[in-house]
Amino acid sequence: MLVLPAPAKLNLFLHVTGRRPDGYHTLESLLVLIARGDVVSLSRRDDGDVVRLRGAAGVPAEDDLAVRAARLLQRSCGVAHGVTIAVDKRLAVGGGVGGGSSDAATVLLGLNRLWRLGLSRHELMGLALELGTDVPFFVFGEPARAQGIGEMLEPVSLPQTWFVVLSPPIEVSTKAMFAAPELTRHSQSAKMAVFSEGYGRNDLQAVASARFPEIAGCLAALSRAAPASAARMTGSGASVFAAFTSERAAQQALSRMPRATEGTGETAGGNAGETAGFVARALNRHPLWSFASR
């Protein structure tokens, strides 16, 4: 059995640059993995079945990205083995930190090792895109500038950074945010992959904040605690974050959050209805980097 991390991600900025004829939005984003996430356990089966023991509450097994990832890999590679999957959720569902996508990527990487497939990172990224536009980034496994619908990834170097992340106890629909009529869809693309601290914005933030006062409240609290840290929302929400140069500064800012509780679990807090807060450092590489060949 393999017990594996599925780290969260943050969008340090997210610009919506257009919309394709097929309805997908084109984006430009700076993505980073952080040392906080779900835990995925994989046990090989000889009967060829893909069985889920635990997963996101309220998500049927057939819709679970972790299960879909295993079945896609099994089908694509003609694998006779099966797997039992257990996902211990520590990231908020609908929080904009990529929990389901990261779980799927961890399954792809983990089964590449467990089933001894020997697939390259490029091959796994091709399969990952069939599961969702965020999944390839987690297989890519490095801080990256993303373009297109999220599948065009270019590695970038970032200084050591710590983040305070707040996750209010709400679930935000990505589809609904992108469908909002007031969403800006014509942001200019950056000419160079060089980003100063605080560069850019999240084009979805105003839309989400207007619909969810909990998001606006978390942004305001972080901005008061650390006015120089450029607090913003990640993904389509609901989580928000602020960046710091040291763990100590991040912990001090978190201690000034009036309603945040250090907690895990998909209710997004220590207790239902509470905003969860935590500190996590940026990762230079995915913990499962060695599970795919170049």
C-alpha positions in Angstrom: 0.0 0.0 0.0 1.1 3.5 -0.8 0.1 6.5 1.4 0.7 9.6 -0.6 0.3 13.4 -0.3 -1.9 15.4 -2.6 -0.8 19.0 -2.1 -3.0 22.0 -2.6 -2.3 24.8 -5.0 -2.7 28.6 -5.0 -3.2 30.9 -8.0 -0.9 33.8 -7.1 -2.7 35.6 -9.9 -5.4 34.6 -12.3 -6.3 36.6 -15.4 -9.1 35.6 -17.8 -7.8 36.5 -21.2 -10.6 35.3 -23.5 -13.2 32.7 -24.3 -12.9 30.0 -27.0 -15.7 29.0 -29.3 -16.2 25.8 -27.3 -17.0 27.8 -24.2 -13.7 27.2 -22.4 -12.1 30.4 -21.0 -8.5 31.1 -21.7 -6.4 32.0 -18.7 -3.1 33.2 -17.5 -2.1 32.3 -14.0 0.9 31.8 -11.7 0.5 28.5 -9.8 2.3 27.2 -6.8 2.0 24.0 -4.8 1.9 24.3 -1.0 2.8 21.9 1.8 -0.8 21.2 2.8 -3.2 18.8 1.2 -5.2 15.6 1.2 -3.8 12.1 1.8 -4.4 9.4 -0.8 -3.9 5.7 0.1 -3.6 3.2 -2.8 -3.7 -0.6 -2.4 -3.2 -2.9 -5.4 -5.9 -5.4 -6.2 -5.6 -8.5 -8.3 -9.3 -8.7 -9.3 -9.1 -5.6 -11.7 -11.6 -3.6 -9.7 -11.3 0.1 -8.8 -12.9 0.5 -5.4 -13.2 3.7 -3.3 -13.2 3.3 0.5 -13.2 7.0 1.3 -13.6 10.2 -0.6 -15.2 13.6 -0.7 -18.5 13.7 1.2 -21.5 13.9 -1.2 -19.5 13.0 -4.3 -20.5 9.6 -5.8 -17.7 7.3 -6.5 -18.3 7.4 -10.3 -17.9 11.2 -10.2 -14.8 11.2 -8.0 -11.8 12.4 -9.9 -9.5 10.0 -8.0 -11.6 7.0 -9.2 -11.9 8.4 -12.7 -8.1 8.9 -12.8 -7.5 5.2 -11.8 -10.0 3.9 -14.4 -8.6 6.2 -17.1 -5.0 4.9 -16.5 -6.2 1.3 -16.3 -8.0 1.6 -19.6 -5.3 3.5 -21.4 -2.5 1.2 -20.4 -4.5 -2.1 -20.5 -3.7 -2.8 -16.9 -5.2 -6.0 -15.4 -4.6 -4.9 -11.8 -7.1 -2.9 -9.8 -6.8 -0.6 -6.8 -8.5 0.3 -3.6 -8.5 4.1 -3.1 -9.0 6.0 0.2 -8.8 9.8 0.2 -8.6 11.5 3.5 -9.9 15.0 2.8 -8.1 17.8 4.5 -8.8 20.5 1.9 -12.1 22.3 1.6 -14.3 21.2 -1.3 -15.0 24.1 -3.6 -12.2 26.1 -2.0 -10.2 26.9 -5.1 -7.2 25.0 -3.9 -7.5 22.2 -6.3 -8.2 19.3 -3.9 -10.0 17.0 -6.3 -7.6 17.7 -9.1 -4.6 17.1 -6.8 -6.1 13.8 -5.6 -6.5 12.7 -9.3 -2.9 13.6 -10.1 -1.6 11.8 -7.0 -3.6 8.7 -8.2 -2.0 8.9 -11.6 1.5 9.3 -10.2 1.0 6.7 -7.5 -0.4 4.1 -9.8 2.4 4.8 -12.3 4.6 3.5 -9.4 2.3 0.9 -7.9 1.5 -0.7 -11.3 5.1 -0.3 -12.6 3.9 1.5 -15.8 7.0 3.6 -16.3 5.1 6.5 -18.0 6.8 9.8 -18.5 5.5 13.0 -17.0 4.5 14.2 -20.4 2.4 11.1 -21.0 0.7 11.4 -17.6 0.0 15.1 -18.3 -1.8 14.1 -21.5 -4.1 11.8 -19.5 -4.5 14.3 -16.8 -6.0 16.9 -19.2 -8.8 14.4 -19.9 -9.8 14.7 -16.2 -9.8 18.5 -15.9 -7.8 21.6 -16.7 -6.1 21.8 -13.3 -4.9 18.2 -13.1 -1.9 18.6 -15.5 -0.4 21.2 -13.2 -0.2 18.8 -10.3 1.5 16.2 -12.5 3.8 18.9 -13.9 4.8 19.4 -10.2 6.6 22.8 -10.2 5.7 26.4 -9.8 4.4 27.4 -13.2 3.0 30.1 -15.5 -0.2 28.6 -17.0 -1.8 29.7 -20.2 -4.4 28.4 -22.6 -7.1 26.6 -20.6 -4.4 25.8 -18.0 -2.7 23.1 -20.0 0.3 25.2 -21.3 2.7 25.2 -18.4 6.1 27.0 -18.1 8.3 26.5 -15.0 9.2 29.6 -13.0 11.4 30.2 -10.1 9.9 31.8 -7.0 11.5 32.9 -3.7 10.8 31.0 -0.5 7.3 32.0 0.5 4.9 31.2 3.3 1.2 31.7 3.0 -1.7 32.3 5.3 -4.7 30.6 3.8 -8.3 31.2 5.0 -11.1 28.9 3.9 -14.6 30.1 4.7 -17.2 27.3 5.2 -18.8 27.7 1.8 -18.5 25.9 -1.5 -18.1 27.9 -4.7 -19.1 26.6 -8.1 -16.3 27.2 -10.7 -18.8 26.9 -13.5 -21.1 29.6 -11.9 -18.2 32.0 -11.4 -17.0 31.7 -15.1 -20.6 32.1 -16.3 -21.1 35.4 -14.4 -22.1 38.1 -17.0 -20.0 40.8 -15.2 -16.7 38.7 -15.3 -13.9 40.5 -17.1 -12.8 38.3 -20.0 -10.2 40.5 -21.8 -7.2 40.9 -19.4 -3.9 41.5 -21.1 -1.3 38.8 -21.1 2.0 39.5 -19.4 4.8 39.9 -22.0 7.5 38.2 -19.8 7.4 35.5 -17.2 8.9 37.9 -14.6 6.5 38.8 -11.9 7.1 41.2 -9.0 5.6 40.6 -5.6 2.0 41.4 -5.7 1.8 41.3 -9.5 -1.6 40.9 -11.2 -5.0 40.1 -9.6 -7.7 37.4 -9.7 -10.3 38.4 -12.2 -12.8 36.1 -10.5 -12.4 37.7 -7.1 -14.9 40.6 -7.5 -17.5 38.2 -8.8 -17.1 35.8 -6.0 -16.9 38.5 -3.3 -20.1 40.1 -4.5 -21.9 36.8 -4.2 -20.3 35.5 -1.0 -19.8 38.0 1.8 -17.7 35.4 3.6 -15.0 35.7 1.0 -15.1 39.5 1.2 -14.8 39.3 5.0 -11.8 37.0 4.8 -10.1 39.3 2.3 -10.7 42.3 4.5 -9.4 40.5 7.6 -6.2 39.4 5.9 -5.7 42.9 4.5 -6.0 44.5 7.9 -3.6 42.0 9.5 -1.0 42.3 6.7 -1.7 45.3 4.5 1.5 44.9 2.5 0.9 41.2 1.6 -1.6 41.7 -1.3 -4.3 39.4 0.0 -6.4 37.8 -2.7 -8.5 34.9 -3.6 -7.2 31.7 -5.2 -9.0 30.0 -8.2 -12.7 30.6 -8.3 -12.8 30.7 -4.5 -13.7 30.3 -1.7 -10.2 30.3 -0.1 -8.1 33.5 0.2 -4.4 33.9 1.0 -1.6 36.3 1.7 2.1 35.8 1.1 4.9 36.3 3.6 8.7 36.0 3.5 8.9 34.1 6.8 6.9 31.5 8.7 7.0 33.7 11.8 5.4 36.6 10.0 2.7 34.3 8.6 1.9 32.8 12.0 1.7 36.2 13.5 -0.8 37.3 10.8 -2.8 34.1 11.3 -3.0 34.8 15.1 -4.7 38.1 14.3 -7.5 36.5 12.4 -10.6 36.9 14.6 -12.6 34.0 13.3 -10.0 31.6 11.8 -9.5 28.2 13.5 -6.6 25.8 12.7 -8.4 22.8 11.3 -8.6 20.1 8.7 -11.4 18.4 6.9 -13.7 19.2 4.1 -16.0 21.3 6.4 -13.2 23.9 6.1 -12.8 24.4 9.8 -12.4 22.9 13.2 -16.1 23.1 13.6 -18.9 23.4 11.0 -19.6 27.0 10.1 -16.1 28.2 11.1 -13.5 29.7 8.8 -10.3 27.5 8.8 -7.0 29.1 8.7 -3.5 27.6 8.3 0.1 28.5 7.4 1.9 26.6 4.6 5.1 27.0 2.7 5.4 27.0 -1.0 6.9 23.8 -2.6 9.5 23.9 -5.3 8.5 20.4 -6.4 5.7 18.0 -6.0 6.5 15.4 -3.3 5.9 12.6 -5.9 8.2 14.2 -8.5 10.2 10.9 -8.8 7.1 8.9 -9.6 7.3 9.8 -13.3 10.2 9.7 -15.7 11.2 12.7 -17.7 
